[in-house]
Amino acid sequence: MVIRMRHTRAHTANRRSHHALKAPTLAICSNCGAKHRPHHMCLECGFYKGRMVIDVAAKKKARDERLQAKKDMIDAQQGFGQEVAEEAPATEEASVEAPAEKVEEAKEEK
Ligand SMILES: [Zn+2]
């Protein structure tokens, strides 16, 4: 910072007097009692002003099914060759042993 740009402490403090964070105001859902932003739909149940705007439960169910189908597809692809399944435990053992060696090395250095 160039000297020409420097402000007094008071000038800086006055500017920063507006930097404090404010807690967000929240309204309570009339349907489920959860807190939500005022003038916004409740994210827990999808209600706004006493009526359902979005069927959150149905959306969540559809999403879970979609993710499960994706996981099943990935599992099926990995299970296609048995070699992958056999190699996996070996790498896990190696990763478990590696940190123990590092700990021993760290003790020796001290
Ligand atoms: Zn709600």
Boltz pocket constraint, residues with backbone or C-beta under 6 A from the ligand:
constraints:
  - pocket:
      binder: B
      contacts: [[A, 29], [A, 30], [A, 31], [A, 32], [A, 33], [A, 34], [A, 42], [A, 43], [A, 44], [A, 45], [A, 46], [A, 47]]
      max_distance: 6.0
